[in-house]
Amino acid sequence: MASIVYTPSINELERRFLALLEMAIPRKRFEVCYSIGELSTRLGMPLSNVKVAVFFAVTQTEITRILSLGDLMANVKSILVLSDEDKDTMIKAHTLRPRYVTWIDCDLIDVVTVTKRMVDLYDAPQGSTRKLQADVRT
């Protein structure tokens, strides 16, 4: 199973996010993609096993590029980190059917917490998923 972080540029915010993510989920490696081409190649691999993705889509252009991946995104549970609450941006963002949407000036701990929960739920080996579901029922 795989999880991806997409960021068109690495800056202090993304570095801090990746460091927090590593502390929250120490045994999990996240693949980091820096371009749509790199992301498209990774998602388009035969038998792609990407289950969870965090997208730093800070412009409408980035959201449009992510949307252009179409069917490659069908089974990916996503988190979007946007730059603003512009109506057009939000309409495009929700086309991706993200599990969580937040903004670039948010508390990154919230994004890390949601990512950890999603990885635990969607990106766990089959036996672990069954155990998690059993724990929830009891």
DODRENNU-143957 format. One record per residue: residue in one letter; x, y, z of N, C-alpha, C in turn. Coordinates in nm, 4 decimals, decimal comma, m for minus. Example, Ala and Ser with C-alpha at 12.3 -4.5 7.8 and 13.67 -1.06 7.14 Angstrom:
# residues 2
   aa        n_X        n_Y        n_Z       ca_X       ca_Y       ca_Z        c_X        c_Y        c_Z
    a     1,3190    m0,5690     0,7800     1,2300    m0,4500     0,7800     1,3200    m0,3300     0,7800
    s     1,2850    m0,2250     0,7080     1,3670    m0,1060     0,7140     1,2900     0,0030     0,7870
# end
This chain:
# residues 138
   aa        n_X        n_Y        n_Z       ca_X       ca_Y       ca_Z        c_X        c_Y        c_Z
    m     0,0836    m0,1174     0,0000     0,0000     0,0000     0,0000     0,0886     0,1246     0,0000
    a     0,0365     0,2298    m0,0596     0,1161     0,3517    m0,0699     0,0324     0,4748    m0,0388
    s     0,1019     0,5762     0,0075     0,0415     0,7058     0,0328     0,1319     0,8117    m0,0285
    i     0,0689     0,9179    m0,0800     0,1423     1,0200    m0,1535     0,1155     1,1577    m0,0948
    v     0,2179     1,2420    m0,0992     0,2026     1,3839    m0,0718     0,2422     1,4544    m0,2008
    y     0,1516     1,5369    m0,2536     0,1817     1,6144    m0,3731     0,1990     1,7599    m0,3333
    t     0,3122     1,8153    m0,3685     0,3383     1,9566    m0,3454     0,4168     2,0094    m0,4649
    p     0,3653     2,1126    m0,5305     0,4345     2,1640    m0,6491     0,5685     2,2317    m0,6172
    s     0,5882     2,2708    m0,4928     0,7175     2,3273    m0,4527     0,7371     2,2960    m0,3050
    i     0,8601     2,2723    m0,2698     0,8881     2,2423    m0,1302     0,9261     2,3744    m0,0614
    n     0,8543     2,4030     0,0444     0,8847     2,5226     0,1223     0,8755     2,4855     0,2695
    e     0,8854     2,5839     0,3556     0,8878     2,5573     0,4999     0,7609     2,4867     0,5474
    l     0,6457     2,5252     0,4936     0,5192     2,4635     0,5321     0,5195     2,3138     0,5001
    e     0,5577     2,2788     0,3781     0,5610     2,1385     0,3392     0,6664     2,0596     0,4174
    r     0,7808     2,1212     0,4418     0,8850     2,0533     0,5222     0,8331     2,0236     0,6632
    r     0,7662     2,1228     0,7221     0,7108     2,1041     0,8566     0,6030     1,9955     0,8552
    f     0,5181     1,9968     0,7537     0,4139     1,8952     0,7419     0,4757     1,7555     0,7324
    l     0,5748     1,7391     0,6467     0,6388     1,6076     0,6310     0,7075     1,5624     0,7600
    a     0,7685     1,6549     0,8334     0,8322     1,6205     0,9614     0,7275     1,5764     1,0631
    l     0,6155     1,6499     1,0706     0,5075     1,6120     1,1629     0,4482     1,4767     1,1245
    l     0,4339     1,4542     0,9961     0,3791     1,3278     0,9480     0,4695     1,2105     0,9850
    e     0,5990     1,2308     0,9722     0,6950     1,1266     1,0080     0,6896     1,0954     1,1577
    m     0,6679     1,1965     1,2402     0,6562     1,1731     1,3845     0,5244     1,1027     1,4183
    a     0,4174     1,1377     1,3492     0,2862     1,0800     1,3794     0,2733     0,9368     1,3293
    i     0,3371     0,9073     1,2160     0,3283     0,7739     1,1566     0,4710     0,7289     1,1228
    p     0,5495     0,6921     1,2230     0,6925     0,6678     1,2017     0,7262     0,5496     1,1109
    r     0,6411     0,4512     1,1042     0,6730     0,3330     1,0231     0,6180     0,3428     0,8807
    k     0,5567     0,4545     0,8472     0,4955     0,4716     0,7162     0,5788     0,5675     0,6323
    r     0,6123     0,5271     0,5125     0,6839     0,6131     0,4196     0,5850     0,6736     0,3206
    f     0,5914     0,8024     0,3042     0,5085     0,8723     0,2075     0,5937     0,9071     0,0859
    e     0,5401     0,8800    m0,0316     0,6075     0,9215    m0,1535     0,5721     1,0680    m0,1755
    v     0,6702     1,1487    m0,2103     0,6456     1,2900    m0,2359     0,6617     1,3149    m0,3850
    c     0,5580     1,3724    m0,4460     0,5602     1,4074    m0,5877     0,5632     1,5594    m0,5981
    y     0,6524     1,6102    m0,6846     0,6700     1,7543    m0,6983     0,6128     1,8099    m0,8285
    s     0,5621     1,7214    m0,9149     0,5040     1,7682    m1,0406     0,3841     1,6809    m1,0764
    i     0,2973     1,7353    m1,1598     0,1815     1,6579    m1,2056     0,2282     1,5385    m1,2877
    g     0,3337     1,5562    m1,3648     0,3880     1,4447    m1,4434     0,4324     1,3298    m1,3539
    e     0,5036     1,3631    m1,2476     0,5499     1,2625    m1,1515     0,4305     1,1942    m1,0836
    l     0,3302     1,2747    m1,0458     0,2096     1,2207    m0,9823     0,1341     1,1302    m1,0793
    s     0,1186     1,1742    m1,2025     0,0492     1,0959    m1,3052     0,1197     0,9629    m1,3307
    t     0,2507     0,9673    m1,3395     0,3281     0,8443    m1,3604     0,3076     0,7478    m1,2450
    r     0,3124     0,7994    m1,1225     0,2962     0,7128    m1,0047     0,1570     0,6523    m0,9981
    l     0,0543     0,7339    m1,0214    m0,0830     0,6835    m1,0161    m0,1149     0,5915    m1,1330
    g    m0,0458     0,6112    m1,2458    m0,0721     0,5316    m1,3649     0,0012     0,3995    m1,3714
    m     0,0827     0,3703    m1,2717     0,1559     0,2428    m1,2701     0,0573     0,1274    m1,2675
    p     0,0899     0,0187    m1,3386     0,0018    m0,0978    m1,3316    m0,0144    m0,1425    m1,1861
    l    m0,1349    m0,1767    m1,1504    m0,1666    m0,2200    m1,0145    m0,1262    m0,1143    m0,9109
    s    m0,1511     0,0114    m0,9424    m0,1189     0,1190    m0,8490    m0,1853     0,0917    m0,7150
    n    m0,1079     0,1055    m0,6097    m0,1587     0,0741    m0,4762    m0,1735     0,2000    m0,3902
    v    m0,1878     0,3144    m0,4532    m0,2033     0,4399    m0,3797    m0,3443     0,4469    m0,3233
    k    m0,3541     0,4614    m0,1934    m0,4845     0,4671    m0,1262    m0,5152     0,6042    m0,0679
    v    m0,4115     0,6751    m0,0195    m0,4303     0,8043     0,0467    m0,3338     0,9052    m0,0155
    a    m0,3865     1,0262    m0,0433    m0,3019     1,1321    m0,0983    m0,3353     1,2649    m0,0319
    v    m0,2307     1,3411    m0,0037    m0,2454     1,4771     0,0475    m0,1960     1,5684    m0,0633
    f    m0,2834     1,6603    m0,1070    m0,2501     1,7514    m0,2160    m0,2403     1,8942    m0,1637
    f    m0,1229     1,9549    m0,1805    m0,1075     2,0966    m0,1553    m0,1366     2,1647    m0,2886
    a    m0,2622     2,1989    m0,3098    m0,3067     2,2600    m0,4352    m0,3324     2,4077    m0,4084
    v    m0,2277     2,4864    m0,4173    m0,2375     2,6248    m0,3729    m0,2900     2,7205    m0,4803
    t    m0,3107     2,6728    m0,6011    m0,3677     2,7567    m0,7065    m0,4777     2,6800    m0,7791
    q    m0,5635     2,7543    m0,8491    m0,6667     2,6893    m0,9300    m0,6020     2,6049    m1,0388
    t    m0,4880     2,6494    m1,0895    m0,4161     2,5733    m1,1922    m0,3771     2,4360    m1,1385
    e    m0,3290     2,4297    m1,0144    m0,2915     2,3011    m0,9549    m0,4129     2,2090    m0,9407
    i    m0,5238     2,2643    m0,8970    m0,6457     2,1829    m0,8839    m0,6878     2,1313    m1,0204
    t    m0,6827     2,2172    m1,1224    m0,7182     2,1763    m1,2587    m0,6268     2,0647    m1,3066
    r    m0,4986     2,0749    m1,2771    m0,4029     1,9697    m1,3167    m0,4344     1,8383    m1,2454
    i    m0,4679     1,8457    m1,1188    m0,5029     1,7242    m1,0449    m0,6311     1,6641    m1,1032
    l    m0,7282     1,7495    m1,1332    m0,8527     1,7019    m1,1952    m0,8271     1,6341    m1,3293
    s    m0,7257     1,6798    m1,4009    m0,6954     1,6222    m1,5321    m0,6499     1,4767    m1,5234
    l    m0,6160     1,4311    m1,4043    m0,5737     1,2920    m1,3872    m0,6918     1,1951    m1,3932
    g    m0,8127     1,2475    m1,3811    m0,9358     1,1723    m1,4011    m0,9423     1,0389    m1,3312
    d    m0,9520     0,9321    m1,4108    m0,9711     0,7972    m1,3582    m0,8563     0,7492    m1,2696
    l    m0,7388     0,8069    m1,2850    m0,6261     0,7657    m1,2006    m0,6530     0,7978    m1,0537
    m    m0,7446     0,8927    m1,0300    m0,7771     0,9359    m0,8939    m0,8988     0,8622    m0,8362
    a    m0,9578     0,7726    m0,9130    m1,0856     0,7113    m0,8748    m1,0844     0,6448    m0,7370
    n    m0,9808     0,5736    m0,7027    m0,9778     0,4990    m0,5764    m0,8893     0,5623    m0,4700
    v    m0,8481     0,6853    m0,4929    m0,7588     0,7536    m0,4000    m0,8415     0,8406    m0,3058
    k    m0,8230     0,8199    m0,1778    m0,8863     0,9038    m0,0754    m0,7961     1,0245    m0,0559
    s    m0,8521     1,1444    m0,0699    m0,7648     1,2614    m0,0723    m0,7951     1,3644     0,0354
    i    m0,6906     1,4406     0,0653    m0,6965     1,5569     0,1523    m0,6444     1,6728     0,0681
    l    m0,7173     1,7845     0,0674    m0,6751     1,9016    m0,0085    m0,6368     2,0155     0,0858
    v    m0,5229     2,0741     0,0611    m0,4796     2,1931     0,1325    m0,4804     2,3049     0,0289
    l    m0,5764     2,3977     0,0433    m0,5981     2,5043    m0,0543    m0,5467     2,6375    m0,0031
    s    m0,5324     2,7330    m0,0953    m0,4825     2,8646    m0,0568    m0,5921     2,9577    m0,0081
    d    m0,7148     2,9399    m0,0567    m0,8221     3,0306    m0,0167    m0,9584     2,9637    m0,0336
    e    m1,0610     3,0358     0,0060    m1,1973     2,9841    m0,0010    m1,2740     3,0405    m0,1208
    d    m1,2035     3,0774    m0,2256    m1,2654     3,1291    m0,3455    m1,3693     3,0296    m0,3977
    k    m1,4846     3,0794    m0,4401    m1,5953     2,9943    m0,4829    m1,5545     2,8998    m0,5970
    d    m1,4867     2,9517    m0,6987    m1,4448     2,8670    m0,8110    m1,3458     2,7596    m0,7660
    t    m1,2553     2,7972    m0,6773    m1,1588     2,7010    m0,6237    m1,2320     2,5896    m0,5495
    m    m1,3289     2,6257    m0,4670    m1,4038     2,5268    m0,3892    m1,4841     2,4338    m0,4797
    i    m1,5444     2,4867    m0,5845    m1,6208     2,4021    m0,6778    m1,5287     2,2995    m0,7419
    k    m1,4131     2,3450    m0,7897    m1,3171     2,2521    m0,8498    m1,2669     2,1516    m0,7465
    a    m1,2373     2,2000    m0,6282    m1,1840     2,1128    m0,5233    m1,2821     2,0006    m0,4901
    h    m1,4085     2,0327    m0,4768    m1,5068     1,9316    m0,4391    m1,5374     1,8323    m0,5513
    t    m1,4985     1,8647    m0,6728    m1,5107     1,7696    m0,7831    m1,4238     1,6469    m0,7572
    l    m1,3165     1,6653    m0,6823    m1,2266     1,5540    m0,6481    m1,2836     1,4631    m0,5388
    r    m1,3930     1,5055    m0,4772    m1,4548     1,4324    m0,3664    m1,3543     1,4031    m0,2540
    p    m1,2888     1,5084    m0,2045    m1,1898     1,4879    m0,0972    m1,2567     1,4469     0,0328
    r    m1,1814     1,3786     0,1170    m1,2297     1,3403     0,2490    m1,2144     1,4552     0,3485
    y    m1,1225     1,5491     0,3170    m1,0962     1,6610     0,4072    m1,0411     1,7760     0,3238
    v    m1,0898     1,8965     0,3507    m1,0418     2,0172     0,2836    m1,0024     2,1179     0,3905
    t    m0,8873     2,1792     0,3719    m0,8422     2,2828     0,4640    m0,7637     2,3863     0,3854
    w    m0,7124     2,4862     0,4567    m0,6421     2,5953     0,3921    m0,4989     2,6030     0,4386
    i    m0,4180     2,6662     0,3559    m0,2738     2,6724     0,3764    m0,2348     2,7346     0,5104
    d    m0,3215     2,8205     0,5659    m0,2888     2,8853     0,6928    m0,3464     2,8111     0,8141
    c    m0,3892     2,6882     0,7944    m0,4475     2,6091     0,9025    m0,3387     2,5537     0,9948
    d    m0,3831     2,4920     1,1008    m0,2912     2,4227     1,1904    m0,2572     2,2880     1,1263
    l    m0,1318     2,2666     1,0939    m0,0910     2,1437     1,0257    m0,1174     2,0180     1,1087
    i    m0,1261     2,0325     1,2394    m0,1543     1,9171     1,3253    m0,2881     1,8546     1,2862
    d    m0,3853     1,9385     1,2504    m0,5160     1,8862     1,2077    m0,5019     1,8011     1,0822
    v    m0,4235     1,8478     0,9865    m0,4032     1,7734     0,8613    m0,3304     1,6419     0,8901
    v    m0,2311     1,6471     0,9757    m0,1563     1,5257     1,0122    m0,2482     1,4259     1,0823
    t    m0,3324     1,4732     1,1721    m0,4248     1,3858     1,2444    m0,5214     1,3171     1,1485
    v    m0,5778     1,3939     1,0563    m0,6707     1,3357     0,9582    m0,5964     1,2377     0,8684
    t    m0,4765     1,2726     0,8257    m0,3972     1,1829     0,7406    m0,3687     1,0521     0,8127
    k    m0,3297     1,0608     0,9391    m0,3018     0,9392     1,0168    m0,4251     0,8508     1,0246
    r    m0,5391     0,9100     1,0527    m0,6628     0,8309     1,0607    m0,6968     0,7667     0,9270
    m    m0,6789     0,8414     0,8187    m0,7084     0,7855     0,6865    m0,6126     0,6727     0,6512
    v    m0,4854     0,6894     0,6831    m0,3878     0,5827     0,6570    m0,4239     0,4596     0,7391
    d    m0,4582     0,4795     0,8655    m0,4981     0,3665     0,9501    m0,6202     0,2944     0,8932
    l    m0,7125     0,3695     0,8372    m0,8361     0,3119     0,7865    m0,8231     0,2543     0,6457
    y    m0,7634     0,3296     0,5537    m0,7632     0,2908     0,4122    m0,6343     0,2280     0,3633
    d    m0,5233     0,2554     0,4297    m0,3938     0,2132     0,3767    m0,3277     0,1064     0,4637
    a    m0,4080     0,0348     0,5387    m0,3547    m0,0722     0,6235    m0,3613    m0,2047     0,5481
    p    m0,2708    m0,2963     0,5775    m0,2814    m0,4289     0,5183    m0,4174    m0,4902     0,5514
    q    m0,4642    m0,5812     0,4694    m0,5993    m0,6370     0,4825    m0,6306    m0,6882     0,6228
    g    m0,5403    m0,7598     0,6851    m0,5642    m0,8119     0,8196    m0,5802    m0,7011     0,9222
    s    m0,5015    m0,5936     0,9067    m0,5108    m0,4810     0,9994    m0,6437    m0,4090     0,9854
    t    m0,6931    m0,3985     0,8615    m0,8215    m0,3324     0,8387    m0,9317    m0,4084     0,9100
    r    m0,9285    m0,5396     0,8995    m1,0311    m0,6193     0,9665    m1,0238    m0,5998     1,1174
    k    m0,9015    m0,5931     1,1723    m0,8874    m0,5726     1,3160    m0,9415    m0,4344     1,3563
    l    m0,9082    m0,3296     1,2778    m0,9593    m0,1960     1,3065    m1,1121    m0,1942     1,3061
    q    m1,1720    m0,2606     1,2075    m1,3167    m0,2634     1,1986    m1,3759    m0,3376     1,3157
    a    m1,3097    m0,4443     1,3607    m1,3577    m0,5210     1,4754    m1,3501    m0,4360     1,6025
    d    m1,2408    m0,3583     1,6149    m1,2263    m0,2718     1,7321    m1,3340    m0,1655     1,7368
    v    m1,3744    m0,1146     1,6226    m1,4771    m0,0110     1,6169    m1,6113    m0,0676     1,6604
    r    m1,6407    m0,1914     1,6253    m1,7697    m0,2527     1,6583    m1,7851    m0,2847     1,8048
    t    m1,6753    m0,3078     1,8743    m1,6860    m0,3473     2,0156    m1,6981    m0,2301     2,1068
# end
